[in-house]
Amino acid sequence: MDAEDQRVLGSLLEKQATVPASYPLTANALRTACNQTSNRDPVVDYDQGTVERVARSLRDRELLRIVWVDTGRRTLKYHQTLDEKLGLEPDERALITVLLLRGAQAPGELRTRTERLHKFDDRSDVEACLRRMATRPEPLVRELERRAGQHDRRWIHLLGPVPEEEAAAVVESVDRDTVIADGTEARDARVRSSYDAVATAYADELLDELDGLPFERWLLDRIVAQANGQPVVEVGSGPGHITAYLAEHGADATGVDLSPEMVAEAQRRFPDQTFEVGDLRRLGRPPTSSGWAAVLAWYSLIHLAASELPDAIAALTRPLDPGGWLVLALHAGAEVRHVEEFLGHEVNLDYVLHDPSQVVNVVETAGLTDVEWYLRGPIAARAETTRRLYVVARKPS
């Protein structure tokens, strides 16, 4: 199968799983699916003639079936038969779909990107499925050699020509699940102890940081206005300066952090505010309301693996009031940075630079609407070295 065949079949496989009510697809819907700008690499711009030509070719090879649907008038629609031809299991089908649509990927990336197609419990499940497909009498996938700049080996499908050299040379691919290679509890323990160690120095460093961040102040002011005096919570509140800013500008704000020492530092510096030790993945509702008017995860997802984002964002969304706002701040990029010294203290931290399109996709998949996202470059005067991603979304009323 050439690149056009792969895009058409991958799009049909995806939509069959994600929008079954409108599947099989009309020619126009199939063209739209092929030309999506999200979850596609590369992005293409097929015209209607190209889609119909490819569909006819796939039909002739018995990889696609043309059906007529009676919805008051007979409508021609397209249905893929690739999974039948290959005898794919549900987990294999999900991985083949994403490999067709996005090219070479690492197991951690595949686990995240198949979230809506099939639920893999962990990275090892993805790897087991890949190896099962690789050891078929006629292999469906193959593992690539790791190249310079890559943190993990990636996999490609073998259903047609793949520009392997070009794919292998892309150095921005990174497996963001390496941070939980020894388990989430071990990672959480490292994060907790590291922030406990730097709590006082961290508070000293960040206490007045908003003075030099006009965009961030504008965004926080928006959230205060939207909350209109109803309870808001900052998860991963650290030394408390963001929570305090929200409160100073009229919000009923609470801070929650995993580190007991950070919470103690915040309570010492902002004694009029409420700070609690807690885990953002188990966020409860406010004691005085049915839900939060806003939940802010302000640089608190930066130590999570990519595969953890769907569950974490779902956990932050659940206690929101209908119409409430979720606000995320993250580092953007394709890298996992390991740090062993921070502000003069010994630490053991991995910072995950997340893919903006993936984060936005997870937010949308969580059912949030009115999604906005902003990407700003590093501010040299602050010695920043990463791009910053801000995502704002609303829980439907």
C-alpha positions in Angstrom: 0.0 0.0 0.0 1.3 3.5 -0.9 1.0 6.5 1.4 -2.5 7.4 0.1 -3.8 3.9 0.6 -2.4 4.0 4.2 -4.0 7.3 5.0 -7.5 6.2 3.6 -7.5 2.9 5.5 -6.1 4.4 8.7 -8.8 7.1 8.6 -11.5 4.5 8.1 -10.2 2.3 10.9 -10.0 5.3 13.3 -13.5 6.6 12.5 -15.1 3.1 12.7 -13.9 3.0 16.4 -14.4 6.7 17.4 -17.6 7.7 15.6 -19.5 4.4 14.9 -22.8 6.3 14.6 -21.6 7.9 11.4 -19.7 5.0 10.0 -19.3 3.8 7.2 -18.1 7.2 5.8 -19.4 9.2 2.9 -16.8 10.3 0.4 -16.8 13.8 1.8 -16.5 12.6 5.4 -13.6 10.3 4.4 -11.8 13.2 2.7 -12.2 15.3 5.9 -10.9 12.4 8.0 -7.8 12.0 5.8 -7.1 15.8 5.9 -7.4 16.2 9.7 -4.7 18.4 11.1 -4.7 16.6 14.5 -3.5 13.0 15.0 -2.0 12.9 11.5 1.6 12.9 10.4 2.1 14.2 7.8 -0.9 16.5 7.4 -2.3 16.1 3.8 -4.7 18.0 1.6 -6.4 15.4 -0.6 -9.1 16.5 -3.0 -12.3 14.6 -3.5 -11.0 13.0 -6.7 -7.9 11.6 -5.0 -10.0 10.0 -2.2 -12.4 8.4 -4.6 -9.6 7.1 -6.8 -7.8 5.6 -3.9 -11.1 4.1 -2.6 -11.7 2.4 -5.9 -8.2 1.0 -6.0 -8.6 -0.4 -2.4 -12.0 -1.9 -3.4 -10.4 -3.7 -6.4 -7.8 -5.2 -3.9 -10.6 -6.2 -1.5 -9.3 -3.9 1.2 -12.4 -1.7 1.1 -16.1 -2.3 0.5 -18.5 0.3 -1.0 -21.9 0.1 0.6 -25.2 1.9 -0.1 -27.1 3.3 2.9 -30.8 4.3 2.6 -31.3 7.5 4.7 -34.3 8.7 2.7 -32.1 8.7 -0.3 -29.4 6.1 -1.3 -25.9 7.3 -0.2 -22.6 5.7 -1.2 -20.4 5.0 1.8 -17.0 3.4 2.4 -16.1 0.5 4.8 -12.6 -0.8 5.3 -12.0 -4.6 5.4 -8.3 -4.5 6.3 -8.9 -5.8 9.8 -10.8 -8.8 8.4 -8.1 -9.5 5.8 -5.3 -9.5 8.5 -7.4 -11.1 11.3 -6.5 -8.3 13.7 -7.4 -8.5 17.4 -8.7 -5.3 19.0 -5.3 -4.3 20.5 -3.5 -5.0 17.2 -6.2 -3.1 15.3 -5.6 0.0 17.5 -1.8 0.0 17.0 -2.0 -0.6 13.3 -4.5 2.3 13.0 -2.2 4.8 14.7 0.9 3.5 12.9 -0.9 4.1 9.6 -1.9 7.6 10.6 1.2 8.8 12.3 4.2 6.8 11.2 7.0 5.5 13.4 6.3 5.8 17.2 7.7 4.5 20.5 5.6 2.2 22.8 4.7 5.0 25.2 3.5 7.3 22.4 1.4 4.4 21.0 -0.2 3.8 24.4 -1.3 7.4 24.7 -2.4 7.8 21.1 -4.5 4.6 21.1 -6.5 5.7 24.2 -9.7 6.2 22.3 -9.3 3.0 20.3 -8.2 0.4 22.9 -7.3 0.6 26.5 -3.8 -0.7 27.2 -3.2 -1.1 30.9 0.5 -0.1 30.7 3.4 0.1 28.3 4.3 -3.6 28.6 0.9 -4.4 27.1 1.7 -2.3 24.1 5.2 -3.9 23.7 3.7 -7.4 24.0 1.2 -6.7 21.3 3.9 -5.2 19.0 6.0 -8.3 19.5 3.1 -10.6 18.8 2.5 -8.7 15.5 6.2 -8.8 14.7 6.5 -12.6 15.1 3.6 -13.5 12.8 4.4 -15.7 9.8 4.0 -12.5 7.8 5.1 -9.7 10.3 3.0 -6.6 10.5 5.4 -4.4 12.4 9.1 -4.0 13.0 11.2 -2.3 15.6 13.7 0.4 14.5 17.1 0.9 15.8 17.4 3.7 18.3 19.1 6.8 16.8 20.9 9.7 18.3 18.6 12.0 20.3 15.9 9.3 20.8 15.1 8.0 24.2 13.6 4.7 23.0 13.2 2.6 20.0 10.3 3.2 17.7 8.1 0.8 15.7 6.8 1.0 12.1 4.1 -1.0 10.3 5.0 -3.2 7.3 1.9 -2.8 5.3 3.6 -0.7 2.6 6.6 1.5 1.9 7.6 3.6 4.9 10.3 6.3 4.6 12.3 4.5 7.4 15.4 6.6 7.1 13.4 9.9 7.3 11.4 8.5 10.2 14.4 7.3 12.1 16.2 10.6 11.6 13.4 12.6 13.4 15.0 13.4 16.7 12.0 15.0 18.3 10.4 11.6 19.0 10.7 10.8 22.7 9.1 8.2 25.0 7.7 10.2 27.8 6.8 7.1 29.7 10.4 6.4 30.7 9.7 8.5 33.9 7.6 5.7 35.3 9.8 2.8 34.2 10.1 1.7 37.8 6.4 2.5 38.6 4.3 5.5 39.5 4.8 5.1 43.3 8.6 5.3 43.0 8.3 8.4 40.7 5.9 10.0 43.2 8.3 9.4 46.0 11.1 11.0 44.2 9.0 14.1 43.4 7.8 14.4 46.9 11.2 14.1 48.5 12.8 16.4 46.0 10.3 19.2 46.5 10.4 18.7 50.3 14.1 19.3 50.1 13.9 22.6 48.1 10.7 24.0 49.6 12.1 27.1 51.3 14.6 27.9 48.5 11.8 27.4 45.9 9.5 29.8 47.7 12.2 32.4 47.9 12.9 32.0 44.2 9.3 32.1 43.0 7.5 34.4 45.4 7.3 37.4 43.0 7.7 35.6 39.7 4.3 36.9 38.4 5.6 40.4 38.4 7.5 39.6 35.2 4.8 37.5 33.6 2.1 39.7 32.1 0.5 37.0 30.0 0.2 34.7 33.0 -1.4 37.5 35.0 -3.9 38.1 32.2 -4.8 34.4 32.2 -5.2 34.2 35.9 -7.3 37.4 36.0 -9.6 35.8 33.4 -10.1 32.8 35.6 -10.8 34.9 38.7 -13.5 36.8 36.7 -15.1 33.6 35.4 -15.2 32.0 38.8 -17.1 35.0 40.1 -16.4 34.4 43.8 -17.0 30.6 43.6 -14.4 28.1 44.9 -11.3 27.5 42.8 -8.4 25.1 43.5 -4.8 25.1 42.4 -3.4 21.5 42.3 0.4 21.3 42.7 0.4 24.7 44.4 4.0 24.5 45.6 4.9 27.5 47.8 1.4 29.0 47.3 2.1 32.2 45.3 -0.3 31.4 42.5 -3.1 30.5 44.9 -2.3 33.7 46.9 -2.5 35.7 43.7 -6.0 34.3 42.9 -7.2 35.1 46.4 -5.8 38.6 46.4 -7.8 39.3 43.2 -11.1 38.0 44.6 -11.1 34.2 44.2 -12.1 31.8 47.0 -8.9 29.9 46.4 -7.4 26.7 47.9 -4.0 25.1 47.2 -3.2 21.4 47.2 0.2 19.9 46.8 1.9 16.5 47.1 4.8 17.8 49.2 4.1 18.3 52.9 7.1 20.7 53.1 5.7 22.8 50.3 2.3 23.0 52.0 4.0 24.0 55.2 6.0 26.7 53.4 2.8 28.0 51.7 1.0 28.1 55.1 3.8 30.0 56.7 4.0 32.6 53.9 0.3 33.0 53.3 -1.4 32.3 56.6 -4.8 33.6 55.5 -5.1 31.0 52.7 -6.0 27.3 52.8 -3.4 24.8 51.7 -3.7 21.0 52.0 -1.5 18.0 51.2 -3.1 16.0 48.5 -2.8 14.2 45.1 -4.2 15.9 42.0 -5.3 12.5 40.7 -7.6 12.1 43.7 -9.0 15.7 43.8 -12.3 16.0 45.7 -15.0 18.6 45.7 -15.0 21.8 47.8 -16.7 21.5 51.2 -18.9 24.5 50.5 -20.0 23.8 47.0 -21.1 21.0 44.6 -17.9 21.5 42.5 -15.0 23.8 41.7 -15.6 26.8 39.5 -12.0 26.4 38.2 -9.3 23.8 38.6 -5.7 25.0 37.9 -2.9 22.6 37.2 -0.2 25.2 37.1 3.0 23.3 36.1 1.8 20.3 38.2 1.6 17.8 35.3 5.3 18.3 34.3 6.5 15.1 36.1 3.7 12.8 34.7 4.3 10.4 31.8 2.3 11.0 28.6 0.2 7.9 29.2 -0.9 9.3 32.6 -2.4 12.5 31.2 -5.8 11.1 30.2 -6.5 9.8 33.7 -5.1 12.9 35.4 -7.1 15.3 33.3 -10.2 13.2 33.8 -9.6 13.4 37.6 -9.3 17.2 37.4 -12.4 17.4 35.3 -14.8 15.3 37.5 -15.0 17.7 40.5 -15.6 20.8 38.2 -19.0 22.4 38.4 -20.9 22.4 35.1 -19.5 25.4 33.3 -16.4 25.3 35.4 -12.9 25.9 33.9 -9.8 23.7 33.7 -6.5 25.5 33.3 -3.2 23.8 32.5 0.3 25.1 32.4 3.1 22.9 31.1 6.5 22.8 29.5 6.2 22.1 25.8 8.6 20.1 23.7 9.9 16.6 22.9 12.2 15.8 25.8 12.5 14.4 29.2 15.0 16.3 31.3 16.7 14.7 34.3 17.8 17.1 37.1 20.0 16.1 40.1 20.6 19.5 41.6 18.1 22.3 42.0 18.6 25.6 43.9 21.6 24.2 45.8 19.9 21.0 46.9 20.2 17.4 45.7 17.1 16.2 43.9 16.0 13.4 41.6 13.5 14.8 39.2 12.5 14.1 35.6 10.7 17.0 33.8 8.5 15.9 30.9 8.1 18.4 28.0 4.7 17.5 26.6 3.5 17.6 23.0 0.9 20.5 22.7 -1.3 18.7 20.2 -1.4 15.6 22.4 -2.4 17.6 25.5 -5.1 19.4 23.6 -6.4 16.1 22.2 -6.5 14.6 25.8 -8.5 17.7 27.0 -11.0 17.4 24.1 -11.3 13.6 24.7 -12.2 14.3 28.3 -15.3 16.0 27.1 -14.3 19.6 27.7 -15.3 22.4 25.3 -14.3 25.9 24.3 -10.7 24.8 24.3 -8.1 27.5 23.9 -4.4 26.9 24.0 -1.4 29.3 23.9 2.2 28.6 23.3 4.9 31.1 24.2 8.6 31.0 23.8 11.1 31.1 26.6 11.8 34.5 28.2 15.6 35.1 28.0 15.6 37.6 30.9 14.2 34.8 33.2 16.8 32.3 31.9 13.9 30.1 30.7 14.9 27.3 28.3 11.5 25.8 27.4 8.4 26.8 25.5 5.3 27.2 27.7 1.9 25.7 26.9 -1.3 27.0 28.5 -4.6 25.3 27.9 -8.0 26.6 29.0 -11.2 24.6 28.6 -14.7 24.5 30.0 -16.8 21.7 31.4 -20.2 21.6 29.5 -23.1 23.0 31.5 
